[in-house]
Amino acid sequence: MQQTIIFDPDLIRRFDIPGPRYTSYPTADRFLQEFEQHAKADSLKTVVAGVKSPLSLYFHIPFCNTICYYCACNKIITKDRSLSERYISYLEKEMALQAALLPQRGVVTQMHWGGGTPTFLSQAEIRRLMASIRSHFELAEEGEFSIEVDPRKVTSEVVAQLASEGFNRMSVGVQDFDPRVQAAVNRIQSVDETHAVIAAARAEGFQSISVDLIYGLPHQNVERFATTLNTVLGMRPDRIALYNYAHLPTRFMPQRRINEADLPPPDEKLRILALAIERLDKAGYVYIGMDHFARPDDELAVAQRSGRLQRNFQGYSTHAECDLLAFGVSSIGKAGGAFSQNHRDLEPYYAALDRNELPVLRGWALSEDDNLRNAVIQTLMCDFELTYEIFNRRYGIDFVGRFEPELQELAELAAAGLLDMDKQGIRVTDAGRMLVRIVAMVFDRYLRSDREKRRYSRVI
């Protein structure tokens, strides 16, 4: 069923509290540093590769030519191209170590290159890395292979190469086209160069093109953002990600260069969001959830209607059930019932690989309770509804008895209008869908035990 959304500013103001985005459960901040390298090796050994359990691959390319002040990603700002050549050598070594642990050659149905800026790599380096990937894994003919692109640094020739290497999905960073906003966040990007990259991708047969926007940046207001939104809609992307800017300068040093006085006040920020939702709805986009909109024929919208939509570290996905192998600094994988995250900095990452060890910093072995709660949270985040009987049959539980305290807390959210509850299950209301994180947080056992919500970005 197609998801709708009602923008209720009073409800949003009431429940706009910090909370996780639930690209994993437990969330990455819970992972333990005591999760040693051998634990990841043991978990990988249990992966059943090939047709029975296809793989998803993630590659983190941390390098950027320039710094965007709003960015909270793990990145390295440099113009030294030799750094990426060395980095690829270590990615190749990490791939060899992980691939050697698999019981058979893995078939890959999903791959994503993120960053940083993956297109920081030269064309020769892109070719080299793809060749190395193919030497260790089998890329499925109908797989989904995506890459994040900075239009300021990508030519039509590069787009053609990406297509020839097998990429068929692209995420294009925009954030805002207003010159004043761009100057304030140090990201100068023209409409023409952005349009050229999207047009080249369409000409090369890319199946899905996503555009990233951010609301809440300095100097933004309703009128300026409306202009950006109209321009983006004119490019007809398949997906639009509309992210909330979380100003956390104590955690992310580049944000200290943003003048807090230039940020839109909370009411203006809400008006920007309301405008965006209205325009996207009129343009025919479906609300997928958690900042994401898609055209009705996009695979995410189709997967949501059929109940196949899932969520992982790459966001909403149609392949989140795959074992996820991750490569590069700070990358997070999930295989064999365990999460693992690599070292965040280059030197310890390199040092571990020089010792022929997997460069794992921390991780988490999932318990039975973790898996159950993850399924509950995933279902709510993707489907906006949950049926008790389905969980009773699938997990051999009495849902109402197992989650009695959670259901009592949900009754308060139901009274506020975020959801409906009956003897059959839970349904997030149209007005509550923008706040689905609030509903999911009720089932987070670790949040319930310590309530340390301050570590997360605000819901809106």
C-alpha positions as CSV (number, residue, x, y, z in Angstrom):
1,M,0.0,0.0,0.0
2,Q,1.3,3.4,-0.9
3,Q,2.4,5.4,2.2
4,T,1.0,8.8,2.8
5,I,2.1,11.5,5.2
6,I,0.5,14.3,7.1
7,F,2.6,17.2,8.3
8,D,1.5,18.0,11.8
9,P,3.8,20.8,13.2
10,D,2.4,20.6,16.7
11,L,3.1,16.9,16.9
12,I,6.6,17.4,15.5
13,R,7.4,20.1,18.0
14,R,6.2,17.9,20.9
15,F,8.2,14.8,19.9
16,D,11.3,16.4,18.2
17,I,13.8,14.7,20.6
18,P,17.2,13.1,19.8
19,G,17.0,9.5,18.6
20,P,18.8,6.8,16.5
21,R,18.2,6.4,12.8
22,Y,18.2,2.6,13.2
23,T,20.3,1.6,10.3
24,S,21.2,-1.2,12.7
25,Y,20.0,-2.6,16.0
26,P,21.8,-2.4,18.3
27,T,23.0,1.0,17.1
28,A,26.7,1.4,16.3
29,D,27.5,3.4,19.4
30,R,26.7,0.3,21.4
31,F,29.4,-1.8,19.7
32,L,32.1,-3.1,22.0
33,Q,35.8,-2.6,21.5
34,E,36.4,-6.0,23.2
35,F,35.0,-7.6,20.0
36,E,38.3,-8.8,18.8
37,Q,39.5,-9.6,15.3
38,H,39.0,-13.4,15.7
39,A,35.4,-12.8,16.5
40,K,34.8,-11.3,13.1
41,A,36.7,-14.1,11.5
42,D,34.5,-16.7,13.3
43,S,31.3,-14.9,12.2
44,L,32.5,-14.7,8.5
45,K,33.1,-18.4,8.6
46,T,29.4,-19.0,9.1
47,V,28.4,-17.0,6.1
48,V,26.7,-19.2,3.5
49,A,27.8,-17.6,0.3
50,G,26.4,-18.0,-3.2
51,V,22.8,-18.5,-4.3
52,K,21.5,-19.5,-0.8
53,S,22.8,-16.3,0.8
54,P,23.8,-13.6,-1.6
55,L,26.2,-10.9,-0.4
56,S,26.1,-7.1,-0.1
57,L,29.4,-5.2,-0.3
58,Y,30.2,-1.8,1.0
59,F,33.4,0.2,0.2
60,H,34.2,3.4,2.1
61,I,36.4,5.8,0.2
62,P,37.2,8.6,2.7
63,F,38.9,11.2,0.5
64,C,37.5,14.6,-0.5
65,N,39.1,17.4,-2.4
66,T,37.4,20.1,-0.3
67,I,35.6,20.2,3.0
68,C,31.8,20.8,3.2
69,Y,31.3,22.5,6.6
70,Y,28.0,20.6,7.3
71,C,29.5,17.2,6.8
72,A,29.5,14.6,9.6
73,C,31.0,11.7,7.6
74,N,34.3,10.1,8.2
75,K,36.5,11.8,5.7
76,I,40.0,12.9,4.8
77,I,40.4,16.3,3.1
78,T,43.4,16.1,0.7
79,K,44.5,16.9,-2.8
80,D,47.3,14.3,-2.6
81,R,46.2,11.7,-5.2
82,S,48.9,9.2,-4.0
83,L,46.9,8.6,-0.9
84,S,44.1,6.9,-2.8
85,E,46.5,4.6,-4.6
86,R,47.9,3.4,-1.3
87,Y,44.4,3.0,0.1
88,I,43.3,0.8,-2.7
89,S,46.2,-1.5,-2.1
90,Y,45.0,-2.0,1.5
91,L,41.4,-2.5,0.3
92,E,42.7,-5.3,-1.9
93,K,44.4,-6.8,1.1
94,E,41.3,-6.6,3.3
95,M,39.2,-8.2,0.5
96,A,41.7,-11.1,0.2
97,L,41.5,-11.7,4.0
98,Q,37.7,-11.6,4.1
99,A,37.2,-13.6,0.9
100,A,39.5,-16.3,2.2
101,L,37.2,-16.9,5.2
102,L,34.1,-17.6,3.0
103,P,33.2,-21.2,2.5
104,Q,32.8,-20.5,-1.3
105,R,33.1,-17.7,-3.8
106,G,30.4,-15.2,-2.8
107,V,27.7,-14.0,-5.2
108,V,27.1,-10.2,-4.8
109,T,23.6,-8.8,-5.4
110,Q,24.2,-5.4,-3.9
111,M,27.2,-3.1,-3.8
112,H,27.7,0.5,-2.6
113,W,30.7,2.8,-2.7
114,G,30.3,5.6,-0.1
115,G,32.5,8.2,1.4
116,G,34.0,10.7,1.5
117,T,33.9,11.0,-2.2
118,P,34.2,7.7,-4.2
119,T,34.8,9.7,-7.4
120,F,37.9,11.1,-5.8
121,L,39.5,8.0,-7.3
122,S,41.0,8.3,-10.8
123,Q,39.5,6.4,-13.6
124,A,42.5,4.0,-13.5
125,E,41.9,3.5,-9.7
126,I,38.2,2.8,-10.3
127,R,39.1,0.2,-12.9
128,R,41.7,-1.4,-10.6
129,L,39.4,-1.6,-7.6
130,M,36.5,-3.1,-9.7
131,A,38.9,-5.7,-11.2
132,S,40.0,-6.7,-7.7
133,I,36.4,-7.0,-6.5
134,R,35.6,-9.3,-9.5
135,S,38.7,-11.4,-8.7
136,H,37.3,-12.2,-5.2
137,F,33.5,-12.1,-5.8
138,E,30.9,-12.9,-8.4
139,L,28.8,-9.8,-9.3
140,A,25.3,-10.9,-10.1
141,E,24.1,-9.9,-13.5
142,E,20.9,-8.3,-12.1
143,G,22.6,-6.8,-9.1
144,E,22.2,-3.3,-7.6
145,F,25.5,-1.5,-7.7
146,S,25.5,2.1,-6.5
147,I,28.0,4.9,-6.0
148,E,27.9,8.3,-4.4
149,V,28.9,11.1,-6.8
150,D,30.1,14.7,-6.4
151,P,28.9,16.4,-9.6
152,R,31.6,19.0,-9.3
153,K,34.3,16.4,-10.0
154,V,32.7,14.1,-12.5
155,T,32.7,14.3,-16.3
156,S,30.4,12.4,-18.7
157,E,33.4,10.3,-19.5
158,V,33.7,9.2,-15.9
159,V,29.9,8.4,-15.8
160,A,30.3,6.3,-18.9
161,Q,33.2,4.4,-17.2
162,L,31.1,3.8,-14.1
163,A,28.4,2.3,-16.3
164,S,30.8,0.1,-18.1
165,E,32.2,-1.2,-14.8
166,G,28.7,-2.3,-13.8
167,F,27.3,0.6,-11.7
168,N,23.6,1.1,-12.3
169,R,22.5,3.4,-9.5
170,M,23.8,6.8,-8.5
171,S,23.4,9.1,-5.5
172,V,24.1,12.8,-6.4
173,G,25.0,15.3,-3.7
174,V,23.3,18.7,-4.1
175,Q,22.1,19.9,-0.6
176,D,21.1,23.4,-1.9
177,F,21.5,25.4,-5.1
178,D,21.2,28.8,-3.4
179,P,24.6,30.7,-3.9
180,R,24.4,32.2,-0.4
181,V,23.8,28.9,1.3
182,Q,26.5,27.2,-0.8
183,A,29.1,29.9,0.2
184,A,28.2,29.5,3.9
185,V,28.8,25.7,3.8
186,N,31.8,25.8,1.4
187,R,30.1,23.8,-1.4
188,I,29.9,25.7,-4.6
189,Q,28.0,23.7,-7.2
190,S,26.2,24.9,-10.3
191,V,22.9,23.6,-11.6
192,D,24.4,23.0,-15.0
193,E,27.1,20.7,-13.8
194,T,24.6,18.8,-11.7
195,H,22.2,18.5,-14.5
196,A,25.0,17.3,-16.8
197,V,25.9,14.4,-14.5
198,I,22.3,13.3,-14.1
199,A,21.7,13.5,-17.9
200,A,24.9,11.5,-18.6
201,A,23.8,8.8,-16.1
202,R,20.4,8.5,-17.8
203,A,22.1,8.3,-21.2
204,E,24.3,5.5,-19.9
205,G,21.3,3.5,-18.6
206,F,21.5,4.0,-14.9
207,Q,18.3,2.5,-13.4
208,S,18.0,4.8,-10.4
209,I,19.3,8.3,-9.6
210,S,18.9,9.8,-6.2
211,V,19.5,13.4,-5.2
212,D,20.5,14.4,-1.6
213,L,19.1,17.7,-0.1
214,I,19.6,19.1,3.4
215,Y,17.2,21.5,5.2
216,G,18.3,23.6,8.1
217,L,21.5,25.0,6.6
218,P,22.6,28.6,7.1
219,H,20.6,31.3,5.2
220,Q,18.0,28.9,4.1
221,N,14.3,30.0,4.1
222,V,11.2,28.8,2.5
223,E,11.5,31.0,-0.6
224,R,15.1,30.0,-1.4
225,F,14.6,26.3,-0.7
226,A,11.5,26.3,-2.9
227,T,13.7,27.5,-5.8
228,T,16.2,24.6,-5.1
229,L,13.4,22.1,-4.9
230,N,11.8,23.3,-8.1
231,T,15.1,22.9,-9.9
232,V,15.7,19.4,-8.5
233,L,12.2,18.3,-9.4
234,G,12.8,19.5,-12.9
235,M,15.7,17.0,-13.1
236,R,13.2,14.2,-12.3
237,P,15.4,12.1,-10.0
238,D,14.0,8.6,-9.1
239,R,14.6,9.3,-5.4
240,I,15.1,12.3,-3.2
241,A,16.7,12.2,0.2
242,L,15.7,15.2,2.4
243,Y,18.0,15.3,5.4
244,N,17.8,17.4,8.5
245,Y,21.0,19.3,9.3
246,A,22.1,18.5,12.8
247,H,24.4,21.2,14.1
248,L,26.8,19.5,16.5
249,P,30.0,21.5,16.3
250,T,31.4,20.0,19.5
251,R,31.4,16.6,17.8
252,F,32.1,17.6,14.2
253,M,34.9,20.2,13.9
254,P,34.1,21.4,10.3
255,Q,30.7,22.6,11.6
256,R,32.5,25.1,13.8
257,R,33.0,27.2,10.6
258,I,29.2,27.6,10.3
259,N,27.8,30.7,12.1
260,E,25.1,29.4,14.3
261,A,23.3,32.8,14.0
262,D,22.8,32.1,10.3
263,L,20.9,28.9,10.8
264,P,17.1,29.1,10.2
265,P,15.1,29.3,13.4
266,P,13.1,26.2,14.4
267,D,9.8,27.5,13.0
268,E,11.3,28.5,9.7
269,K,13.0,25.0,9.5
270,L,9.6,23.4,10.0
271,R,8.1,25.6,7.3
272,I,10.8,24.5,4.9
273,L,10.1,20.8,5.7
274,A,6.4,21.4,5.3
275,L,6.9,23.0,1.9
276,A,9.2,20.2,0.7
277,I,6.7,17.5,1.7
278,E,3.9,19.3,-0.1
279,R,5.9,19.8,-3.3
280,L,7.1,16.3,-3.3
281,D,3.6,14.9,-2.8
282,K,2.2,17.0,-5.6
283,A,5.1,15.9,-7.9
284,G,4.0,12.3,-7.3
285,Y,6.8,11.1,-5.0
286,V,6.0,8.4,-2.4
287,Y,7.1,8.8,1.2
288,I,9.3,5.8,1.9
289,G,10.2,6.9,5.4
290,M,13.1,8.5,7.3
291,D,13.8,11.4,5.0
292,H,13.4,9.4,1.8
293,F,11.0,9.9,-1.1
294,A,10.8,7.9,-4.3
295,R,8.8,7.8,-7.6
296,P,6.0,5.2,-7.5
297,D,7.8,3.0,-10.0
298,D,11.1,3.1,-8.2
299,E,12.2,-0.3,-6.7
300,L,12.0,1.1,-3.1
301,A,8.4,2.1,-3.5
302,V,7.6,-1.2,-5.2
303,A,9.4,-3.1,-2.4
304,Q,7.5,-1.1,0.2
305,R,4.1,-1.9,-1.4
306,S,4.9,-5.6,-1.4
307,G,6.3,-5.7,2.1
308,R,9.9,-6.4,1.0
309,L,11.4,-3.1,2.0
310,Q,14.3,-3.3,4.6
311,R,16.9,-1.1,6.2
312,N,20.6,-1.4,6.8
313,F,23.7,0.8,7.0
314,Q,23.1,1.9,3.4
315,G,19.6,3.1,4.3
316,Y,16.5,1.7,2.8
317,S,17.2,-1.4,0.7
318,T,15.6,-4.3,-1.1
319,H,18.6,-6.5,-0.2
320,A,19.2,-5.8,3.5
321,E,18.8,-9.4,4.4
322,C,22.1,-10.2,2.7
323,D,25.2,-10.7,4.7
324,L,27.0,-7.4,4.4
325,L,30.8,-7.3,4.0
326,A,32.4,-3.9,4.5
327,F,35.8,-2.6,3.5
328,G,37.8,0.5,4.4
329,V,38.1,2.8,7.3
330,S,35.1,3.1,9.7
331,S,33.0,0.7,7.5
332,I,30.4,-1.5,9.3
333,G,29.5,-5.0,8.2
334,K,27.1,-7.7,9.4
335,A,27.7,-11.4,8.8
336,G,27.1,-14.6,10.7
337,G,25.0,-12.9,13.4
338,A,27.5,-10.2,14.3
339,F,28.2,-6.6,13.5
340,S,31.8,-5.4,13.1
341,Q,33.3,-1.9,12.5
342,N,36.7,-1.2,11.1
343,H,39.2,1.3,12.6
344,R,38.2,4.9,11.9
345,D,41.7,6.2,11.1
346,L,44.1,5.2,8.3
347,E,47.2,4.3,10.4
348,P,45.6,1.7,12.7
349,Y,43.6,0.4,9.7
350,Y,46.9,0.0,7.7
351,A,48.8,-1.4,10.7
352,A,46.3,-4.2,11.3
353,L,46.4,-5.3,7.6
354,D,50.2,-5.2,7.7
355,R,49.9,-7.8,10.5
356,N,47.6,-9.8,8.2
357,E,44.7,-9.1,10.6
358,L,41.2,-7.9,9.9
359,P,41.2,-4.2,10.8
360,V,38.3,-4.5,13.3
361,L,37.9,-1.8,16.0
362,R,34.7,-3.0,17.6
363,G,31.6,-5.1,17.1
364,W,28.6,-6.8,18.5
365,A,27.4,-10.4,18.6
366,L,23.6,-10.5,18.2
367,S,21.5,-12.2,20.9
368,E,18.1,-13.8,20.3
369,D,16.6,-10.7,21.9
370,D,18.6,-8.4,19.6
371,N,17.4,-10.3,16.5
372,L,13.8,-10.1,17.7
373,R,13.9,-6.4,18.5
374,N,15.7,-5.7,15.3
375,A,12.8,-7.3,13.4
376,V,10.3,-5.3,15.3
377,I,12.1,-2.0,14.6
378,Q,12.7,-2.9,11.0
379,T,9.0,-3.7,10.4
380,L,7.9,-0.4,12.0
381,M,10.5,1.7,10.1
382,C,9.7,0.1,6.7
383,D,6.0,-0.9,6.8
384,F,4.7,1.5,9.4
385,E,2.6,-1.4,10.9
386,L,3.1,-4.6,12.7
387,T,0.9,-7.7,13.2
388,Y,1.3,-9.6,16.5
389,E,0.3,-12.9,15.0
390,I,3.0,-12.8,12.3
391,F,5.6,-12.4,15.0
392,N,4.1,-15.0,17.2
393,R,4.3,-17.6,14.4
394,R,7.7,-16.5,13.1
395,Y,9.5,-16.3,16.4
396,G,7.5,-18.6,18.6
397,I,6.6,-15.9,21.1
398,D,3.6,-14.2,22.7
399,F,4.2,-10.7,21.4
400,V,1.8,-9.0,23.8
401,G,3.3,-10.8,26.8
402,R,6.9,-10.4,25.7
403,F,6.6,-6.7,25.1
404,E,4.0,-5.7,27.8
405,P,6.1,-2.7,29.1
406,E,6.7,-1.5,25.6
407,L,3.0,-1.7,24.7
408,Q,2.1,0.2,27.8
409,E,4.4,3.0,26.7
410,L,3.1,2.9,23.2
411,A,-0.4,3.6,24.6
412,E,0.8,7.0,25.5
413,L,2.0,7.6,21.9
414,A,-1.3,6.3,20.6
415,A,-3.1,8.9,22.8
416,A,-0.9,11.6,21.3
417,G,-1.9,10.5,17.7
418,L,1.3,8.8,16.6
419,L,-0.2,5.3,16.2
420,D,-3.2,3.2,16.5
421,M,-3.3,-0.1,18.6
422,D,-5.7,-2.9,18.8
423,K,-5.7,-6.6,19.6
424,Q,-4.2,-7.4,16.2
425,G,-1.2,-5.0,16.2
426,I,0.2,-1.6,15.7
427,R,-0.2,0.9,12.9
428,V,1.7,4.2,12.7
429,T,-0.7,7.0,11.7
430,D,-0.2,9.2,8.7
431,A,0.6,12.0,11.1
432,G,3.1,9.8,13.0
433,R,5.1,8.5,10.0
434,M,7.6,11.4,10.2
435,L,8.1,10.5,13.8
436,V,8.4,6.7,13.4
437,R,11.8,6.8,15.1
438,I,9.9,7.7,18.3
439,V,7.8,4.5,18.0
440,A,10.8,2.4,17.2
441,M,12.8,3.7,20.2
442,V,10.2,2.2,22.6
443,F,11.5,-1.3,21.5
444,D,15.2,-0.4,22.0
445,R,16.2,-2.3,25.1
446,Y,19.4,-0.4,25.5
447,L,17.7,3.0,25.3
448,R,15.2,1.8,27.8
449,S,17.9,0.9,30.2
450,D,19.9,4.2,30.1
451,R,17.9,6.8,28.1
452,E,21.1,8.4,26.7
453,K,19.2,10.0,23.8
454,R,21.5,13.0,23.9
455,R,24.1,11.1,21.7
456,Y,21.8,11.1,18.7
457,S,20.6,13.7,16.2
458,R,17.1,15.1,16.6
459,V,14.3,13.4,14.9
460,I,13.3,16.5,12.9
